[in-house]
Amino acid sequence: MAGPPASASASAARAGLRRRPLWRRFLRGSSRVSAALILCFPLFVATAGAAGGYLLLFGGLPGTVPEEKAPIQAIPSIVLDGDGNQIAEFRQFDLTIPMLKEDIPQVLKDAVVSSEDQNFWTHKGMDPEGVIRALLANQQEGETVQGGSTITQQYVRKKYLSNERTKERKFNEILLATRLERDLIDEYAGDERKAKEEILYRYLDSTYFGGGAYGVAAAARTYFHKALRDLTLSEAATLAAVIPSPSRYGPRENPQLANERRLDTLRLMAEQGRITQEERDAAGAEHLWYAGFGEQPGRTVFYGPPPAGEVKYPYFVDYLRQYLLERYGPDALYRQGLRIEATIDPKLQALAERSVANGLGGVGWPIEMSLVSMEPVTGYVKALVGGRDFNRSQVNLALGGVQGMQPGSSFKAFTIAKAFEDGYGPDKEYDAPNTVSIGGIKFKGGAGGRIDLRQATAGSVNTYFVQLVRDLKPNRVAELAYRVGVSRITPGKTYGISLTLGSYEVSPLDMAQGYAVFANHGVKADATPVKRVIRNDGRTLEDNTAPRGVRVLAAPVADWTTEMLKGPMQPDGTGKRAAIDRPSAGKTGTAENYTAAWFVGYTPQLATAIWIGNMNRPTPMYFFQGGQPVMGGTIPAITWHNYMAGAMEGLPVVDFATPGVLPVPTSGIRQSEQDQYPTIDKDCGGFCFDLPIVTTPPAPPTTTTTVPGETPGSSSTTTTVPPTTTSSTLFPTTTRPRKST
């Protein structure tokens, strides 16, 4: 039989198509539209962006640059202690110095343009290339490390707009920046260079550089005691580096970070062709140096702030000032009349100052001592001593001073916590001979036999701990230390075995914060000098009086760490002199060649870190009981005892929690990585490269370094390291580990 004609088949097919459900036809059509939109959207965005950019830069949009904002009336902020008494006042003091365009040296212009806006001389007020560069850099780092605002945008934001982070404010900022540049070009009869010079002059004359200095002329005077025109290349790079965050990058607040930023600015200037490589190298070698340390030729010398009258508790107030500037900025702190309720306890602060003074005894400057004491549950810093005399030195040692301090064996606490977190128990054993060799490095300071974690902690046995950190992996211990609050440890950085012996720099505030987490059963309440900050209009900006904190360790991990740290305070422990008549835990620390010593410990109510050392340079200390070396178990432990015994008076005796069952780690119990370090010497059989303790500042490093042990009457620890090239500067370009115990 013949089939239907072709026309009939086509009709049937069309009828079949018409019979498809409506929802299927809708989805099919929608998918086509969606595909078209997806393909066309980037083109639409690019076209709209190009059109918008053209209008901003060349479109001659109507309107004029508005009048500048009226200056805020300066109302001082006041600080109250824990008893409600005023202890300080933050007020705006006059550090504005008139300046002329011709006063600005070219090196300063080049430094600021290189670090803040490298296309400043060629863009029209906004820089699309700079925005893209900042976005890529921030995406790569996972945080905001670069801003996309040009110098012109920063200037108009400061003079005409608010600091609120909104799209509307950003658009207005771009619009005003492009408008201002066009107006100035017209004013200078089409001379774009003169218009740019005017903008840069206004920017430098109004920018805040920290220390109350508004304008670069004031900054040159307050930091370097110089006229603006006399700034050197290194000084100019230092000031340019301060601009993004004076409270963070200022040489007084953070000399080491300020020096790193200075070097970065010099690098950018060379890469952008504004200085030669020879000029960069010469200026780079002029490292920052605080004038209070004495003369040091060939350095970039900066000075302390001008006298501000008598201030109670100056080191605590300095810490508070840095904290507030970082969060609220100079205008709010110095001009908006904040009411700051501080965490300082006058009774504990007086006790801390007295204990430090007694601990220093007849020892003269530059031997210094620092103490930080905080409440584990609240994070309140109750007492802080950053040195013996603020009038002599404004370097706040409680915050790490110039470049931090080696914590010695007090850092072993974080190795202990990581061991528990990774599934090891308190009965974990290693052979602990006099010497072990790991990866070609010899470590000395053993117990002579096989011991467990309890014994190793009580006796601070180095050869045990270097094997333990080898198996845990140093970088993972570093991550835990950072997690509990040791801010100077950098996540992602590569650390060596000597990390557990305290060979990387920290601060007393770091150590008090880290140990406070153990006292608080694994919950971290960030250290703070502030209970509340209240605006002049009554609005609360910050309130730390409510319960706060975040769990960073499992409670059994923290409690088992505490159980181990009770050992050093027992009669046969390295910290026996610190023991008080109530439950307490802690750890001694002694740096290389007895150049610094620590005791860090806590009760359930209070965590306290104490450091003693030479604030200028590592210098062996031999003045305990008529010439014995100063170790963590000597002056620091005695000072801790004296302070904590008084601080605990009147408080109920509270015992630590009984440790619970350790959690099973998600990664499983780690296996030893012996294959990476095949040589474990059970006994060195003789000399072991042991060097005599020197009584003068250490010479440049050789292939061996001697480090004191902490077991009472124990031997030393020797670590053999490859020779390194070092600088005698106060601020090295990179932080190199120094071996300690």
TORMIDO-375773 format. One line per field, with one value per residue (C-alpha): x, y, z; residue in one letter. Coordinates in Angstrom, 1 decimal, padded with zeros to 4 digits. Layout:
X: X,...
Y: Y,...
Z: Z,...
type: A,...
This chain:
X: 000.0,001.3,002.1,000.6,001.7,004.6,002.4,000.3,003.4,004.5,001.0,001.1,004.5,003.3,000.3,002.5,004.6,001.5,000.5,003.7,002.9,003.1,005.7,008.1,007.8,008.4,011.5,012.9,012.4,013.7,016.9,017.6,017.0,019.2,022.0,021.8,021.9,024.8,026.8,025.9,026.2,030.0,029.7,026.9,029.0,032.0,030.0,028.3,031.6,033.3,030.5,030.5,034.2,034.2,031.5,033.5,036.8,035.8,032.0,032.1,029.3,027.6,028.3,031.1,033.4,031.5,032.9,035.2,033.8,033.9,036.5,035.2,035.3,038.1,036.8,039.3,038.6,038.9,040.1,038.7,040.3,038.5,037.6,036.1,039.0,040.3,043.8,044.5,043.1,043.6,043.4,044.4,047.6,048.8,051.3,050.4,053.3,052.8,054.5,055.2,055.2,058.8,059.5,058.5,061.6,061.3,062.2,059.1,056.8,058.3,057.9,054.2,053.3,055.1,053.4,050.0,049.2,051.8,049.8,049.1,050.8,048.9,045.4,042.4,041.5,040.5,042.7,040.9,044.2,044.9,041.4,042.0,045.5,044.0,041.2,043.6,046.0,043.2,041.8,045.2,045.8,042.3,042.1,042.3,046.0,045.6,043.2,042.1,041.7,043.9,045.6,043.0,040.2,041.8,042.0,038.4,037.2,039.0,037.9,034.4,032.9,032.4,034.3,031.2,031.7,028.8,028.6,027.0,030.0,032.5,030.7,030.7,034.3,035.2,033.0,034.5,038.1,037.6,035.8,038.6,041.3,039.4,038.8,042.5,043.6,041.4,042.7,046.3,045.4,045.6,048.9,048.2,051.5,050.8,047.3,048.8,051.4,048.7,046.7,049.8,050.6,047.1,047.2,050.5,049.5,046.3,047.2,047.5,050.8,050.3,051.5,049.1,050.9,048.6,050.6,054.0,055.9,054.6,055.5,059.1,059.4,057.9,059.5,062.9,063.3,064.0,062.6,060.6,063.0,065.9,064.3,066.5,065.3,065.0,063.0,060.7,060.1,059.3,056.7,055.1,054.8,052.9,050.0,047.7,047.6,049.7,048.7,049.9,052.9,054.2,057.9,057.0,054.1,055.7,059.3,059.9,056.8,057.5,061.0,059.6,057.1,060.0,061.9,058.8,058.4,062.0,061.5,058.5,060.4,063.1,060.8,058.9,062.1,062.0,065.3,068.2,069.1,072.2,070.0,067.6,070.5,072.1,068.8,067.7,070.8,069.8,067.6,065.3,066.8,065.2,067.1,066.6,069.1,071.9,073.8,074.0,075.6,074.2,070.7,067.3,066.9,063.4,062.4,059.8,056.6,056.8,056.1,052.4,052.6,052.2,050.1,049.3,050.3,052.0,052.7,049.2,047.9,050.2,048.8,045.3,046.1,047.4,044.3,041.9,043.7,043.6,039.9,038.5,041.2,042.7,039.7,037.5,040.1,041.6,038.6,035.3,035.2,035.1,034.6,036.8,036.3,039.7,040.3,043.2,042.9,044.8,045.6,047.1,048.9,050.6,051.5,052.9,055.1,056.4,057.1,059.0,061.0,062.0,062.8,065.2,066.7,070.1,070.4,070.8,069.4,069.3,068.3,064.5,061.6,058.0,054.8,051.4,048.5,045.0,041.8,041.3,037.5,037.1,040.3,040.7,044.3,044.4,048.0,050.8,054.3,056.3,059.6,061.0,060.7,058.5,060.2,063.5,062.1,058.7,059.3,056.6,058.2,054.9,053.9,057.1,059.2,061.4,061.4,059.9,061.7,062.5,060.3,062.7,061.1,057.9,056.9,056.9,053.4,052.0,053.9,052.2,048.8,049.4,050.4,047.2,045.2,046.9,046.1,049.2,048.7,050.6,052.4,054.0,057.6,060.9,064.4,065.9,069.7,072.1,072.2,070.0,070.7,067.7,068.2,071.9,071.3,072.5,070.3,071.6,069.8,068.4,067.4,069.6,066.9,063.4,060.8,057.2,055.6,055.0,058.6,059.8,057.6,058.6,062.3,062.0,063.9,065.0,065.9,062.4,060.6,062.6,061.6,058.0,057.8,059.5,056.7,054.0,055.6,056.7,054.3,051.3,052.5,053.0,049.4,048.1,050.2,048.8,045.3,045.5,046.8,050.5,050.2,053.8,053.8,052.9,050.6,052.0,055.6,058.0,059.3,062.1,062.5,063.9,060.4,059.6,062.7,061.4,063.7,061.1,060.1,056.9,055.7,054.7,051.1,051.2,052.3,049.8,047.0,048.1,048.4,045.0,043.4,044.7,043.3,039.9,039.5,040.2,038.1,039.9,038.7,040.8,043.1,041.7,042.4,038.8,035.6,033.5,033.9,031.1,030.6,030.0,026.4,025.9,026.1,028.2,030.9,032.3,031.1,033.2,031.3,029.1,030.4,032.6,035.1,035.5,036.6,039.9,040.9,038.8,038.4,040.2,043.2,043.5,042.9,045.5,048.0,047.3,047.9,051.3,052.2,051.6,054.8,057.4,056.0,056.6,059.6,061.7,060.5,062.3,059.8,059.6,060.4,057.1,054.9,052.1,049.8,047.0,046.6,048.8,050.5,053.3,056.5,060.0,061.9,065.5,066.9,070.2,073.3,071.0,070.2,066.5,064.4,060.7,058.1,054.5,051.8,048.3,045.7,042.1,041.5,044.6,047.3,050.6,053.7,057.1,060.2,063.6,066.4,068.5,066.2,068.9,070.7,071.0,073.4,074.2,072.9,075.0,073.7,071.4,072.6,076.0,077.0,074.8,073.1,069.6,067.2,063.5,063.4,065.3,064.3,061.2,059.8,060.4,058.8,055.8,055.5,055.6,053.1,050.6,050.7,049.5,047.1,045.3,044.8,041.1,040.1,038.6,041.0,039.8,041.2,041.7,039.2,039.8,040.9,038.3,038.8,041.0,039.1,040.0,041.7,040.0,043.3,044.0,047.0,050.1,052.9,056.5,058.4,061.7,062.5,063.0,065.5,067.3,070.0,069.2,072.4,071.9,075.0,077.4,080.3,082.3,082.6,079.4,080.5,079.8,081.0,081.8,079.2,080.5,080.1,080.0,077.4,077.4,079.7,078.3,076.9,079.3,078.4,077.6,075.5,075.3,072.0,071.3,069.3,066.7,066.8,068.3,072.0,071.6,073.8,073.5,071.8,074.0,072.5,074.6,073.3,074.5,076.4,074.2,074.9,073.7,073.4,074.3,071.2,068.4,065.9,067.0,065.1,063.9,063.4,065.8,065.4,067.8,068.2,067.1,065.8
Y: 000.0,003.4,005.7,009.1,011.9,014.1,017.0,014.8,013.7,017.3,018.3,015.5,016.6,020.1,018.9,016.8,019.9,021.9,019.2,019.5,020.8,024.5,024.1,022.3,025.0,027.7,026.0,025.6,029.2,030.4,028.4,030.1,033.5,032.7,031.5,034.7,036.8,034.9,035.4,039.0,040.1,040.6,042.7,044.7,045.3,046.2,048.6,050.2,050.5,052.0,054.5,055.4,055.8,058.0,060.2,060.5,061.3,063.2,063.8,067.2,066.2,069.3,070.5,072.0,070.8,071.6,073.5,071.6,070.0,072.1,070.8,068.8,070.7,069.1,067.5,065.4,061.8,060.7,057.3,055.9,053.0,050.1,052.3,055.1,057.5,059.4,058.3,059.8,062.2,062.0,065.4,066.9,068.8,071.2,069.6,071.3,073.3,075.6,074.4,075.6,073.5,074.1,072.7,069.2,067.2,065.2,062.0,062.4,063.0,059.9,057.8,058.7,058.3,054.9,053.5,055.1,055.8,054.8,056.2,059.5,061.7,060.2,059.4,061.8,061.4,057.7,054.8,051.7,049.9,050.6,049.3,046.0,045.7,046.1,043.6,041.0,041.5,041.4,038.2,036.6,037.4,036.7,040.1,043.8,044.5,047.2,050.0,051.1,054.8,057.3,060.2,062.5,060.3,060.0,063.8,064.5,061.8,063.5,067.1,066.7,063.3,060.9,057.7,055.5,052.4,052.7,052.5,056.0,057.5,055.7,057.0,060.5,060.2,059.2,062.0,064.7,063.5,063.7,067.0,068.5,067.5,069.1,072.3,072.6,072.0,074.8,077.0,076.4,077.1,073.5,072.7,069.2,068.9,072.0,070.7,067.4,069.2,071.2,068.1,066.3,069.4,069.6,065.9,066.0,069.1,067.5,063.7,062.3,060.7,059.6,061.1,064.0,065.2,066.5,067.2,066.0,069.0,068.2,064.5,065.4,067.5,065.1,061.8,063.1,066.5,067.9,070.5,069.0,070.0,068.1,064.7,061.9,059.2,056.7,059.1,059.9,056.2,055.8,058.6,057.3,053.9,055.3,056.8,053.7,053.1,055.4,053.4,050.2,051.3,054.2,053.8,054.5,052.0,049.1,049.8,046.4,046.6,050.2,049.2,046.4,048.9,051.4,048.7,047.8,051.5,051.7,048.5,050.0,053.2,051.2,049.0,052.0,053.7,056.6,055.7,053.6,050.2,051.7,054.4,051.7,049.6,052.6,053.8,050.3,049.8,052.8,050.8,052.5,053.3,054.8,057.9,056.8,053.9,056.3,057.4,055.0,056.4,055.4,054.8,056.4,057.8,058.5,060.2,059.7,061.8,065.3,065.4,065.2,065.9,063.4,060.3,057.6,054.1,055.4,052.0,050.8,054.1,053.7,050.2,051.6,054.4,052.0,049.8,052.7,054.3,051.0,050.7,054.3,056.5,059.7,062.0,059.9,059.5,063.0,065.2,063.5,063.3,059.5,058.1,055.1,052.7,050.8,047.3,048.3,047.5,050.1,047.7,045.1,047.7,049.1,045.6,044.9,048.0,047.2,043.6,044.6,047.3,044.7,042.2,044.6,045.4,047.2,046.2,049.2,050.2,048.9,045.7,045.8,043.9,043.6,042.2,041.6,040.2,039.4,037.7,034.6,034.7,038.3,039.0,042.2,043.3,044.1,045.3,046.1,047.2,047.9,049.0,050.7,054.4,055.7,059.1,057.3,055.0,054.9,051.5,049.4,046.0,044.5,044.7,043.2,046.2,046.7,043.2,040.9,038.5,034.9,033.0,030.1,027.0,028.8,028.1,024.4,024.8,025.1,021.9,020.1,021.3,020.3,016.8,016.4,017.7,015.2,012.2,011.8,011.3,012.4,009.0,009.5,008.4,009.2,008.4,011.7,011.3,014.1,014.8,014.0,014.9,015.8,016.7,017.4,019.7,018.6,019.4,018.9,019.0,015.6,013.5,010.5,007.9,007.2,009.7,010.7,014.0,014.8,014.4,016.2,019.2,019.4,019.3,021.2,018.4,019.7,016.4,015.1,018.1,018.3,014.8,015.5,018.6,016.7,014.2,016.9,019.0,022.6,024.4,022.7,023.7,027.3,027.3,026.3,029.0,031.6,030.2,030.8,034.3,034.4,037.1,037.4,033.8,033.9,031.3,029.8,030.6,027.7,027.0,024.7,022.2,024.9,026.5,024.4,025.8,029.3,030.5,032.9,036.2,036.9,039.5,039.3,040.2,037.3,034.8,036.0,035.6,032.2,030.8,032.4,030.0,027.1,028.6,029.2,025.6,026.3,029.4,032.5,035.9,038.4,040.5,044.0,047.2,048.4,047.5,050.1,053.0,055.5,058.4,062.0,061.6,058.6,055.9,052.8,052.0,049.0,046.9,044.1,043.6,040.9,037.3,036.7,034.4,031.7,028.1,027.5,024.3,021.4,021.7,018.4,019.5,022.8,021.0,018.3,021.0,022.7,019.3,019.1,022.8,022.1,020.1,022.9,024.5,021.4,021.2,019.4,021.5,024.3,026.9,025.9,029.4,030.6,028.4,030.1,028.6,027.8,025.8,027.3,026.2,027.7,027.4,028.8,030.1,031.1,032.5,031.9,032.5,033.7,036.9,036.8,034.9,034.3,032.9,032.6,031.1,031.2,030.4,029.9,033.6,035.3,034.7,036.6,036.7,038.1,038.8,040.2,041.1,043.8,046.1,047.1,044.0,040.3,040.4,037.5,038.2,037.1,038.9,036.5,035.9,037.4,036.3,033.3,033.3,034.7,031.9,031.6,029.8,032.7,036.4,035.9,033.0,035.0,038.1,036.1,034.6,038.0,039.5,036.6,036.0,039.6,039.6,036.5,037.9,037.9,035.8,032.3,029.3,027.7,024.4,023.6,021.3,017.6,016.9,015.0,012.4,013.7,013.9,011.7,014.0,014.3,013.6,010.5,010.0,011.2,008.8,009.6,011.0,009.3,008.8,012.5,012.7,009.3,010.2,010.1,010.1,008.4,009.9,012.3,010.5,013.6,017.2,017.7,021.1,022.7,026.3,028.2,030.8,034.3,037.3,039.9,040.5,037.4,037.5,037.1,033.5,030.7,027.1,026.5,028.2,027.5,027.7,027.2,024.3,024.8,021.7,022.8,022.0,020.8,021.0,023.2,022.7,022.9,023.4,023.3,025.5,026.6,029.9,032.8,036.4,038.7,042.5,044.4,046.5,046.7,045.9,043.0,042.8,039.3,037.6,034.8,032.2,032.2,029.0,029.1,026.9
Z: 000.0,-000.8,002.0,002.5,000.3,001.4,002.1,004.4,006.3,006.7,007.9,010.5,011.7,012.1,013.9,016.2,017.0,017.8,020.2,022.4,025.9,026.5,029.3,027.0,024.3,027.0,028.4,024.9,024.1,027.4,027.0,023.7,025.2,028.2,025.9,023.9,027.1,028.5,025.3,025.0,028.7,028.7,025.6,027.2,030.4,028.3,026.2,029.2,031.1,028.1,027.6,031.3,031.4,028.3,029.9,033.1,031.5,028.4,028.4,030.2,032.6,034.1,037.6,039.6,042.4,045.7,048.6,050.9,054.0,057.1,059.6,062.5,065.8,067.8,071.0,073.0,073.8,077.4,078.8,082.1,084.0,085.6,088.6,086.5,087.0,084.0,083.1,079.7,077.1,073.4,071.8,068.5,068.9,066.2,063.9,060.7,059.2,056.2,053.1,049.5,046.3,045.8,049.3,048.2,047.1,043.9,045.7,047.9,044.8,043.2,046.3,046.8,043.2,043.0,046.1,045.8,042.1,039.6,036.6,038.4,035.8,032.8,034.0,034.1,037.7,037.7,036.6,035.2,035.0,038.6,039.6,037.7,039.2,042.7,042.1,040.8,043.8,046.3,044.7,044.7,048.4,049.6,051.3,050.6,050.0,047.4,046.8,043.4,044.3,042.6,044.5,043.1,044.3,047.8,047.9,047.0,049.3,052.2,051.3,049.9,050.8,053.7,054.3,054.1,051.8,049.4,045.6,045.5,047.4,045.1,042.0,043.4,044.3,040.7,039.3,041.5,040.8,037.0,037.3,039.6,037.2,034.2,036.2,037.2,033.6,032.5,035.4,034.2,030.6,029.4,031.2,032.5,034.4,036.5,037.2,038.5,040.5,042.2,043.1,044.5,046.5,048.0,048.7,050.5,052.5,053.9,054.3,057.8,058.5,062.1,065.3,064.9,061.7,059.1,056.0,054.9,056.2,059.7,059.2,058.2,061.3,063.8,062.5,061.3,062.9,059.4,057.0,054.2,051.5,053.3,053.2,051.9,049.5,052.4,054.5,051.6,051.1,054.8,054.7,051.5,053.0,056.0,054.1,053.8,057.6,059.8,062.9,061.4,059.3,061.4,062.4,066.1,066.1,064.2,063.2,061.6,059.4,058.6,057.4,055.2,053.7,053.1,051.2,049.2,048.2,047.1,045.0,043.3,042.6,040.9,039.0,037.6,036.6,039.1,040.7,039.6,041.1,042.7,044.4,045.6,047.0,048.8,050.3,051.2,053.3,055.5,057.8,060.3,063.6,066.7,067.9,071.6,070.9,070.4,067.3,064.4,061.2,057.9,059.2,058.7,062.2,063.5,066.7,069.4,069.7,071.3,075.1,075.9,079.6,082.4,081.5,083.9,082.7,079.5,077.9,078.4,077.0,074.0,073.4,073.7,071.3,068.6,069.1,068.7,065.7,063.9,064.3,064.2,062.7,063.9,063.3,065.6,068.3,068.4,067.4,068.1,071.8,072.4,075.9,076.2,079.1,079.4,080.8,083.0,086.7,088.7,091.5,089.1,087.1,090.2,091.2,087.8,087.7,091.2,090.3,087.2,089.1,091.7,089.0,087.3,090.7,090.3,086.6,084.4,081.0,078.3,080.1,080.2,081.4,080.1,081.6,080.1,082.2,080.8,081.8,079.7,079.8,078.7,076.9,079.0,079.3,083.1,083.3,080.8,081.3,078.2,079.8,082.8,081.7,078.9,079.0,078.1,075.4,073.8,072.2,073.7,074.5,075.5,071.9,070.6,070.6,067.5,066.0,068.5,071.0,070.8,073.3,073.9,075.3,076.4,072.7,073.5,074.9,071.3,070.3,073.2,072.2,068.6,069.7,071.6,068.6,066.4,068.5,070.7,074.4,077.5,077.6,074.1,074.5,072.7,073.5,074.9,074.7,075.2,071.5,068.4,064.8,062.6,059.0,059.6,062.5,066.0,069.0,072.5,075.9,076.8,079.8,079.1,078.5,077.3,078.6,078.0,077.3,081.0,081.9,078.8,079.7,083.3,082.4,079.1,077.4,074.0,072.3,073.1,071.6,068.4,067.6,068.5,066.3,063.5,063.5,063.9,061.2,062.2,059.9,061.5,065.0,063.7,062.4,065.8,067.5,065.1,065.7,069.5,069.1,068.4,065.8,064.7,063.5,059.8,058.3,055.1,056.0,056.1,059.6,060.8,063.6,065.9,066.0,069.0,070.8,070.3,067.5,065.9,067.3,069.2,071.7,075.4,074.4,071.9,074.5,077.1,074.5,073.4,077.0,077.9,075.4,077.4,080.6,078.9,077.8,074.2,073.7,072.4,073.6,071.7,073.8,074.1,076.1,075.7,077.5,075.7,073.3,073.3,070.9,071.9,070.9,073.2,070.5,071.4,068.9,070.6,073.5,074.9,078.1,076.8,076.8,073.7,072.3,069.7,070.2,068.5,070.4,071.6,075.3,076.1,074.0,076.0,079.3,078.6,077.7,081.0,082.7,081.1,081.9,085.6,085.5,085.2,088.4,090.5,092.9,090.2,087.3,085.5,086.7,090.4,091.5,089.9,092.0,094.0,096.6,094.2,091.0,088.2,085.0,083.0,081.1,081.2,078.1,077.6,074.3,072.6,074.8,077.7,075.7,076.9,079.3,079.8,082.1,080.8,083.0,084.2,086.7,085.6,086.3,084.9,082.2,082.5,080.3,081.5,079.4,080.3,077.9,076.2,074.2,071.8,070.7,071.9,074.8,077.2,080.8,083.8,086.7,088.6,092.2,091.6,088.1,087.2,083.8,083.6,082.5,082.4,085.8,087.5,087.4,085.1,087.3,090.5,089.0,087.9,091.3,093.0,090.6,090.5,094.3,094.8,091.9,093.1,096.7,097.5,094.6,095.2,094.7,091.5,090.1,086.5,084.8,084.7,081.1,079.1,076.4,073.5,070.2,067.3,064.8,061.4,059.7,061.7,064.0,062.1,061.4,062.1,059.1,059.9,056.2,055.8,058.7,058.7,061.2,064.9,066.9,070.3,071.7,070.0,071.7,072.7,071.9,069.9,068.5,071.9,072.1,075.2,076.4,075.5,077.7,075.0,072.2,069.9,066.9,063.4,063.1,062.2,061.5,065.2,067.8,071.5,073.2,077.0,078.2,081.0,083.0,086.4,086.2,082.6,079.6,076.6,073.2,070.1,066.7,063.6,060.9,057.4,057.4,056.5,055.4,058.1,058.5,061.6,061.2,063.7,061.0,058.7,055.4,056.2,059.6,060.0,062.7,065.6,067.6,071.2,074.0
type: M,A,G,P,P,A,S,A,S,A,S,A,A,R,A,G,L,R,R,R,P,L,W,R,R,F,L,R,G,S,S,R,V,S,A,A,L,I,L,C,F,P,L,F,V,A,T,A,G,A,A,G,G,Y,L,L,L,F,G,G,L,P,G,T,V,P,E,E,K,A,P,I,Q,A,I,P,S,I,V,L,D,G,D,G,N,Q,I,A,E,F,R,Q,F,D,L,T,I,P,M,L,K,E,D,I,P,Q,V,L,K,D,A,V,V,S,S,E,D,Q,N,F,W,T,H,K,G,M,D,P,E,G,V,I,R,A,L,L,A,N,Q,Q,E,G,E,T,V,Q,G,G,S,T,I,T,Q,Q,Y,V,R,K,K,Y,L,S,N,E,R,T,K,E,R,K,F,N,E,I,L,L,A,T,R,L,E,R,D,L,I,D,E,Y,A,G,D,E,R,K,A,K,E,E,I,L,Y,R,Y,L,D,S,T,Y,F,G,G,G,A,Y,G,V,A,A,A,A,R,T,Y,F,H,K,A,L,R,D,L,T,L,S,E,A,A,T,L,A,A,V,I,P,S,P,S,R,Y,G,P,R,E,N,P,Q,L,A,N,E,R,R,L,D,T,L,R,L,M,A,E,Q,G,R,I,T,Q,E,E,R,D,A,A,G,A,E,H,L,W,Y,A,G,F,G,E,Q,P,G,R,T,V,F,Y,G,P,P,P,A,G,E,V,K,Y,P,Y,F,V,D,Y,L,R,Q,Y,L,L,E,R,Y,G,P,D,A,L,Y,R,Q,G,L,R,I,E,A,T,I,D,P,K,L,Q,A,L,A,E,R,S,V,A,N,G,L,G,G,V,G,W,P,I,E,M,S,L,V,S,M,E,P,V,T,G,Y,V,K,A,L,V,G,G,R,D,F,N,R,S,Q,V,N,L,A,L,G,G,V,Q,G,M,Q,P,G,S,S,F,K,A,F,T,I,A,K,A,F,E,D,G,Y,G,P,D,K,E,Y,D,A,P,N,T,V,S,I,G,G,I,K,F,K,G,G,A,G,G,R,I,D,L,R,Q,A,T,A,G,S,V,N,T,Y,F,V,Q,L,V,R,D,L,K,P,N,R,V,A,E,L,A,Y,R,V,G,V,S,R,I,T,P,G,K,T,Y,G,I,S,L,T,L,G,S,Y,E,V,S,P,L,D,M,A,Q,G,Y,A,V,F,A,N,H,G,V,K,A,D,A,T,P,V,K,R,V,I,R,N,D,G,R,T,L,E,D,N,T,A,P,R,G,V,R,V,L,A,A,P,V,A,D,W,T,T,E,M,L,K,G,P,M,Q,P,D,G,T,G,K,R,A,A,I,D,R,P,S,A,G,K,T,G,T,A,E,N,Y,T,A,A,W,F,V,G,Y,T,P,Q,L,A,T,A,I,W,I,G,N,M,N,R,P,T,P,M,Y,F,F,Q,G,G,Q,P,V,M,G,G,T,I,P,A,I,T,W,H,N,Y,M,A,G,A,M,E,G,L,P,V,V,D,F,A,T,P,G,V,L,P,V,P,T,S,G,I,R,Q,S,E,Q,D,Q,Y,P,T,I,D,K,D,C,G,G,F,C,F,D,L,P,I,V,T,T,P,P,A,P,P,T,T,T,T,T,V,P,G,E,T,P,G,S,S,S,T,T,T,T,V,P,P,T,T,T,S,S,T,L,F,P,T,T,T,R,P,R,K,S,T
